[in-house]
Amino acid sequence: MPSSSSIGTDNTERSFPDSMPRLSGGRTVLELLLGTGITVVLSVLLQFVIVQPGISEPGNAPEALAVLGSTVLLLLLLVPPALGRRIGNGRLRLLGLWTALTALTTLLLATPLQRTRLYYGGSSVDNGFRLQYLNRMAENLVPADMNYADIVPYYPWGWFWLGGRFANLIGWEGWAAYKPYALTWLAVVVVVAFTLWSLVLPREQALLAALVTMLAGMRHGVMEPYAWPSAALLAPMAVLAWYALSERERAPRGVLLGVGIFVGFAAMTYTLNFGFAVLVTVVMALVLGATRVAGGAPPGRTAWELFLRLLPIGVVSGLLALVVWAPFLLAGGLSESGAAQHYLPAGSAYLPLPFAEFSPFGVLCLCGLVWLILRATSSRLAAALLTVTVTVYVWFGLSTLALVAETTLLAFRLRVTLECVLVVAGVLGLVELLHWLRGRLPGRYLPQLTALSVVLAMTGSLSVAQYQLNTGLESRVQEAYEDYYPTGHNALGARNPNEPNSWLDELISTISGMTGRNPQQNVVLSTNYKLGSFEPYWMFQQETPHYANPLGEYEKRAAEIARWADATDSAELAQLLRDSPFRSPDVFVLRHRSESGVPREGEDTAVDSNPPVGQLSLTLKRDVFPAQPNVLNHRVLFDAALFRGPEFTTREVGPYTVIVVR
């Protein structure tokens, strides 16, 4: 029966014809390059346009504009396919889709931040380290550790290195470039997802998959923009990997190469997603191998065939991974222990059940789970996505078992991957249901069915977006406006002397004036760790062992600091600094007794510890995993008299004392 909607005209079971992938290798590369380039330019331009109206904060006006604009864009994206207009491969239509997807993502996520230079979460908690890393890469063409001097990086630097080049291109400091760079990546991921899903789905379904991927990203992907690309794109790449491993006739070399590049990209940007992608690929090979052997295929030959398919994926991804990991490995990084995985929040202790949520998003996930189970034996696409889903829960189980070895696999970070898979599966299941209904309902009901499908799609999309803007991201937006810039003021123009970070500008200018050196020429030991987020100082100690490079030897540095605090006079302290096995600080920023920045009741933070009169304090953190919180603050107290000798110069700045080693 003829259908008035092109969205439902392709049954998903036929999404894997023999000619799959649906796009040639050359066209795929061209679309990825052109789509990415256009998205980058357009997203950056839109962000600069968005900040122009100057809507005052606090208020709901930015969110109102974001909702209005996204409603219009969603209508433009959803209505034409529902009315039977095919997307196809036309250049103008693809350009229009890229533009609409970019505008939708940028408008939704950039508008709430229009009057602040900080990204979601401001400079609080983990964002402090992200700003520090991007600051470092903006100052160093050769990748370097975010914190410690003369040490190769530990955390994958691919995303941050590109961010440093972006900062250089627009002429901004790294911390200031983080927001536009992160927002641009969020838009790029949606456009790239559309192209990758177009390899395995009709264009109309690929568009829906990209849209729900964006909505899933608003829930958990926004706060880690460097992890989001490999998390969001894992689903379509897993489908391609399943196809490449399951083809019996001829090895699809282009697909194997593409999967290898993706896994390598994950290694260069986010280690956990790299490990999970490797596990998914291996599990797929095991499932396919077991299925073939159960069907009568020789075990040895089956294993050899699958090994030959896995080999190019492993070689390509391994070579790309070595670009980032080789320096760390050659420096002996594997022989050093770290605390990066010593974290067990509730999100890792309990299994994620997004399909049990009573919300439009939860219903879509439930539809996806049902469709995956029903279609796994008849659709290679469903089989691939179900394998990813099951592997997520396997990862959670392994993470719990890892507690025996006093570590975890940070399983909670895979929630976003799971949700991406389930919502895409939910869309495909509903599309298949729509196709089934169109084939059985009388023609007079088709217009109503089309209208209903558009209304449901609009309602579901807007409900997720509005909830995230109004509730899910509300606290993160608040931090972006209330956290302090290195100017000593925040986005609201406020400066409260009782807030420790309101002294950042004076601390930075004092260090510069007292040393006469550029920030990268100083090693700083500071109790206010935000200094490292906004200026590319080398810091003697990282704020927490969980973000510390294992090569930096966090615990040994903490013990060294305690030794310095036990010195009896200035001369002994100066000698200890000279004899330190580490590059010793040129500058100390310690806390003296002051009524400004006094901690609020029940608060215990690294910047707020108020020492006794005559002493200076430095707050360090101790790993107490598996307790939650996983760190415990403790103070190291220096006698102020230690810095009164001729070896040191001191100056008070608000609640801090800045000490420069002569």
N, C-alpha and C positions, 0 to 999 in steps of 0.2 A: 504494500500500500504506500503511495507517495506520502512523504512527510514534509511538514512545513518547517522542520528544524533539522539543521545539518549536524547539530551536536549529537543527536541520537541515531544517526543513520549508519554508523559503523559499529557493528557488534564487536565488543572487546575481544572475543575469542578469535577474531580475525586480525588482531593487531600485530600478529607475528607471521606475516606471509613469508614465503621463501625469499622475497626480495629485501627483507629486513636486514639492515636499517633502512628506514624510509628515505633518508637523505644520503647522497653520496658523500664520501670523505671530504672531497674538495668543497662541496657546498656547506658541509657542516663547519669546517674550519673557517670558511668565509663568513658564515652567519655569526659564529662565535666572535670573530675579530670585529666585524662591523657592528654587531649588536653591542658588544662591550664598549667599543670606542664611542659610539653614539650615546650610550647610557652614561658614560663618565662625563662627557661634555654637558649633556642635558641636565643631569642631576646636579652638577656643580653650579650651573647657571640658575637652575630653579632654586637652589638653596640661597644663593645671593639675592634672588628676587624676593624670596619669602621673608627675609629679614628686613626688607625695606618698609613695610607698612608701619612698623614701630608700635605694635599693640602692647599696651602696658601689662605687666604682670604684677601680682597674681590676678588671675581671672580665667574665664572660660572661653574668651574670644578666640584664641589660637585653635583650641579644640573644635569650636564651632566651624571655623573656616576649613579645618582638616576634614571634618565630616561632610560638609557641603561639597567640597571639591572631590572627595573620594566617591560620594554618591553619584555625581555626574560621570566620573571616569568609569565606575563600575557599570553604569548603564550603557556607556559607549562600548565597553568590552563585552558585555553579556547579551545585549539585545540583538545586534546584527546576526551573530551565529544562531540565535534562537529563531530568528525569522527566515533562516535558510541561506544566509550569505556565507559562503565558504571562504576560509582564509586563504588556502592554497599557498603557493610560493611566490605570489606577485610581490615585486619590490616595494611598491607603495603601501600595500597592505601590511607587509612585514614592518616597514618603517613606522607606520601608524601604530601597530601593536607595540613595538619597542618603546615608542614615545609614550603611549598610554600607560604601559606597565611601569616605566620609569617615573612618570609623573605621579602615578598612584602611590607608589612606594615612598617616593621622596616627600610628597605632600603629607601623607599620613604621619610620617616619622620625623620630618624636619620642622613642621609647623609648631608643634608644642615646644620646641627648643629655640624658637626664632629670636628671643631676646637674650640668650645666653651663649657664651663661647664654649661652654662645656657640654659634653655628651651626656646621655642618660647615666645617672649615677654620679655625676659630677667628678670630683677627685677623691671620692670616698672609697674606702676598703680596696677592692681589687683594682678599681680604676686608677688608683695611685700608681700601681706597677705598670699598667698599660700606658699611661702618660709618660712614665719614666722611660719605658722601652722605646716609644716613638721619639721622644726627645733625643735619646742616645743615637738612634738610627739617623735622625735628621742632622746630627753633628758628625757622624762617622760613616764614610762611604764603605769602609771595610767593617763588616759586622763585629760588634763588641758586646760584652756583657752589659746588661742594663745598669748594673750597680757597681761591680767591682772593677778596679783598674787592672789592666794587663792580664785579663782572663777571657778566654773565648766564650761565646754565649752557650747557654744551656737550653733555654726555651727556644723552639723553632722561630727563626727570625724572618722567614719569607714574607709574611704579611706586613710586618713592621718595617722591614727594609724598603719595601715598595712605598710604605707610608712616609718614610724619611725622604724619598725622592719626590713624592707628592708635596711634602712640606717645602722642600727646596724649590720646586717648580713655582709654587704660588707665593714664595717668599715669607712664609710664616714659621714661627717656632713650632717644634714638634707637638707640644701640648695643645696649642691652638689649632693645629691641623687635624688633630685626632677626630673631632666631631665631623667636619665635612668629609674626611676620608672614610670614616666608618659608615656614614649615611650613604655615601656613593657606593660602597661595597654592597650594602643591603639592596640597593636598586639593581646593581650588576647581577647579583645572584638570581634575582627573579627572571631577568631577561635570559641569562644563561640556562636556567632551569627550563624555560620555554623551549629553547633550541634543543636541549638534550631530550626532553620529553617528546619533542617532535620526531626524534629518531625512532621511537617505538610506539607512538600514538598518532592518530589523526591530529591535524593542527588544532581543531576545535577542542579536542580533549586535552591536548598539551597546554592550551591556554588555561583551561580550568585547573589543571594540575599545578601550573605556575602560580595561579592566584591563591589556591589554598596553601601552597608552600609558603607564600608571603605571609598569610595569616598565621600559620604555625610559627613562623619566625618571630612574629610580634609577641608570642607568649614566652619563648625561651631563647630565641636566637639573637635578639637585639643586644643583650648585655655582653655577648662575646662575638663581636663582628668578625674576628679573625678565625673563629671556629665555625661560624655559620656557613661559609661556602662549602666546606667539605661535608658538613652535616646535611645541608639541604640538597646537595647534588648526589649524595650517596644512593638515594633511591633509584633514579634513572640509570646511574652507572651500574648498580647491582643488576638491574634488568638486562643491561647490555652484557654484563659479565656472565649471567646465566645463559644468554643466547650464545655467547662465544664458547662456553664450555659444553653446551648441549648439542651444538652442530656436529653431525656425524660425517658429513661429506668432505668439507674443506674448511680448514682453519680460517676464520675471518680475521686476517692479520690487522686490518685497520681498527677493528673493534678491540682486539687484544692490546694494541698499542694505546688506544684511547683509555682503556681501563687502567693500564699501567701508569699512564701519565696522571690520571686522577689519583690513584693511590699514592704516587710520588708527591703530588701536590698536597695531599693530606699530611704526608710526612714533613713537608716544608712549612706547614702552617699550624698544625695541631696534632700532637703526638697521639692523643687518645683516639681521635678519629682514624688516624693511620692504622693503629693496632686493631681497631674494630673492623675497618675495611679489609684488612688482611684476614681476620678471622672469618668474616662473611664469605670471602672468596674461597677460603679453604673448606668451609662448611658446605658451600654450594657444590664444590667438587666431590666431597664425600657423599652428599645426598645423591648426586647424579650417578656417581660410581656405584653406590649401593643399589640404586634402582636398576642400572644396567645389568649388574651381576645377578640380581634377583630375577631378571628377565632372561637369563641364560647366557649372557656375554662372558667371555673368559676373564677372570679377575686380573691376571697379569697384563693382558693387552689393554684392558680398560684403565688400569692404573697408569700405564705408560702413556696412553693417549691423553689422559687428563693432565698428567705431569707436563707433557709437551705444550699443553694450553696454558698451564700455570707459569711455565718457565719464562716466557716473554713478559708476562705481567710482573713477575718478580724481578727480572733483570732491569726493566725500565724503571719501575718504582724504586728499586734499590739504588740505582745510579742517581736518581733525583734526590733521594733521601740523603745520600752521602754529601751532596752539595752543602746541606745544612749541618749534618751530624758528624762528618769526618773530622773537623777540627776538635770537637769535644771528645770524640773517641780517641784520637791521637794524643790528646792531652791527658789521657788516663781517666776520663770521666766515669767510666764504668766501675772503677775501683773505689770510687767515693760514694758514700751513702748520702741520700737526700730525704727531705720530708715532703716532697711535692704531693705524694699520694696519701699522706696521713690526714685524711679528712673523711668523716663519715656523718654527713647530715642526714636528716630524716628522709630526704629524697633518695638516698642510697640504701637506707635501711628497709624501706618499704617498696614493694613492686609498683611501678607506674601503671595505672589503670585509667588512661584518658577516656576510654570507651564507657566507663562507669559514671562519668560526670553528667549531671542533669543540666545540660546546656546544648545549644546548637552545635558547638564544636564537639562535645561528647557524643551526641547523636551521630554526627558524621563519622567519627572514629568507630563507633559501634557498627555502622553500616559497612565501613571498610573491613572490619574484622570478620563480619559475617560473609561478605563477598569473597574475601581471601580464602576462607575455609571452604566455601561452596565451589569455588572455581579453581582451586589449586591443582586439581588433577586434569583440568581441561585447558588451562591457560598458562603458558610459560611466564607471562607477566605476573599473574597472581602467585604462581609458585615461587618466583624470585622474591617478591615482596613479602610473602609469608615466611620465607627463609630468613629475611632480614629481621622480621618481627620476632621470630622465635630466638634468633641469635641475640637480640637485645636482652631477652630474659635469661639466656645462658650467661651473658656477660654479667648481669646482676648476681646470678648465682656464684660465678667465679669470683666476683668482687667480695662477696660475703665470705667465701672460703679463704680468700687472701688474708682475712683478719688473723688467721692462724700464723701467718708470716709477718704479722704486725704491719700490714699495709692494706690498701684497697685498690680498686681499679676505677675509682671515681665514676661509678655507674650512673649517678644522677645526671651526668652530662649527656647521656644518650637519650634522655626524655625527648629532646627536640627531634632527634632522628626517628624515634618511634612514632611521634605524632605526625611528622612529615609523611611517613609511609602510610599510616592509617587514614589520614585525610585524603590523600591521593587515591587510595583504594576505595574510600567512601564515595568520592566523586565518580570513579569508574563504575562502581556498583549502581549508583543512582542513574547514571547515563544508560547503563544496560537495562535498568528497570524502565526508564523512559522509552527506550527503543522497543521494549516488549509491549508496553502499553500502546504505543503508536500502531503496532501491528495488529492490535486486537480491538481497540475502541472504534466506534463509528466515526467517520470523517468529520461530522459536525462537532465532535468534542475536541478535535485537535487544537483549535485556537485557544480554548480554555486551558488545555494541558500545557501549551506553550507559555501562556501567561502565568500559570501556576508555577512552572519551572523557573521562570525569571524572578517572580516574586520571592520564592523560597531561596533562590541563590542570592538575591539582594539582601533579604532579611538575615540569612545566616552570615554573610560576609560582614554586613554592617554591625551585627550584634557582637561578633568577635572583635572587630576593630574598635567599636565604641567602648566595649568593656575594657580593653587594654588601655585605651587613652584615658578613660575615666577612673579606672581602678588598678589594673595590672601594672601600669607604668607610672602611676601617680607619684609614688614615693621617689622614684628615680628622677622624674622631672623636677620634683621639689629639691632634690640634692643638686641637680644641675644649676638651679637658680640660686641656691643658698650657699653652696660651697664657694670658697674664696679663690679669686684669681691671684696671681703673683703680684698684683698691684695693691693687695691689702683690702680690696673691696670685692663684693660679689656682683652678680648680674643685676641685682635689685638696687645697687648703689649703696648698700649698707656696709658699715664698718663698725663692728663691736669690739672694743679693746679687750673685752673679756674672752673673746674667741682667739685661741692661740694662732690660727692661720691668718688673722688680720695683721699680724706682724711680718708676714712673708716679705713684703716689699722692703721694709727697713732691714730685715735680716740679709736679704740679697745685696742691697746697696752697701751695707756695712762690711760684708765679706769682701765685696769687690774693692771697696775703699781701703780696707786694712791690708789686703794681700797684694793689690795692684796686679792681679793675675786674672786671666779668663777663667770661667767656671771649669773648663775641662783640664785646667792645670792644677786644680785643687782636689785633695782628698778630704772629705768632710765626715766627721763623726757627729751626728746630730740627733737630738731627741725629737725634733720635728722633722719627720721623714718626708713631708710634703716638699721640702726644699729640693729633693731629688726628682720630684715629679715635674717641677716647673723650670729647673735649671739643670744643665747636663754636668753637675758635679759628679765626681767619682765619690761614692759613699763607702766609708770604711766598713759599715755593717748594714745588711739588709734589714728591713723592718720586721720581717717574720721569716723563720726558717723555711716555711713552705714555698716561698718565692726565691729563696736563696740558691744560687748556683752551687752545686756540690763541690766544685773546684774551689769555691771561695772559703770553704771550711768554716761554716757559721759557728759551730760550737767552739772551735779553737779560737776564733776571733772574740767570742764572748768571754772566754777564759782570759784572753790577753787583755781585754778591757778591764776585767776584774783585777788583774795584776797591776795595771796602771793606777787604779783607784786605791790600791794598798800602798802606793809609794809614800815615803815619809816626808819628802820635800821636793821642791821644784827641780833641783839638780838630778835627783834620782829618777823623777818622772821623765825628764828630758833624755836621760840615758836609756831608760826603758824604751822610749819611742824610737831612739836611734838603733837599738838592738832588736827591734821587733822583726820577726820572720816575715811579716807582711809590710806592704808599703803603708807607713804610718800616717795618721791624719796631719794635714797642714792646718786644719781648722776644726775647733770644737764648738758645737752649739748646744749648750747645756741649760738646764732650767734652774734659776735661783728662786728663792722665796719671794713670792709676789702675790698680791691680791687680784691681779688680772689673770684671766684664764684659769681660775680655780675650778677644779672638776665639780660637776654637779653631783648630787647625791646618787650613789650607786654606779657612778661612771668610773671606768678605769681604762684610760687610753694612753697611748705612747706619748702624746703631746701635753697631757694635762697633769702629770705628777708634780705635786708641789713639795719641794724638799724642806727640811728643817733650815733654820737660819744658819748661815755660815757654810752651807753645803750646796753643791750643785748636783743635779740629778740627770741621769740618762736612763730611759726606759727601754728595756729589751724584752723579747718574747721567748718563751720556752715551749717547746713542743710537748704537749701532754696527751697526744693521741693515744687511745681512741675516745678520750673524753670530748664532750662538746659543750662549749667551744674548745677547739683543738689546740689553743695556745693560752698561756698564762703570762700576764705581764709581771715583770719584776724590775725593781729599780736598782741601779748601780749609783752609789753616792760618792762624789769626789769632794774632798775638803777644798773649799775655795782658796785656801792659802797655797795649795799646790801650784797655782797658776800666777802667783805674785812675784815669782823670780824673774830675772832678766831674760830668761829663755822664752817668755810668753808676753803677749800683749792682749789686754782684755778690754771689752767694752760692753756695757749693758744695753740691751734693746728690749724694751717692754719686760716681759717675764723671763727673758733669755739673757744669758751671758755668752758673748762671742769671744772665743779665745783663738788667737793666731800664733802658731809656733814660729819663732824667729829663726 
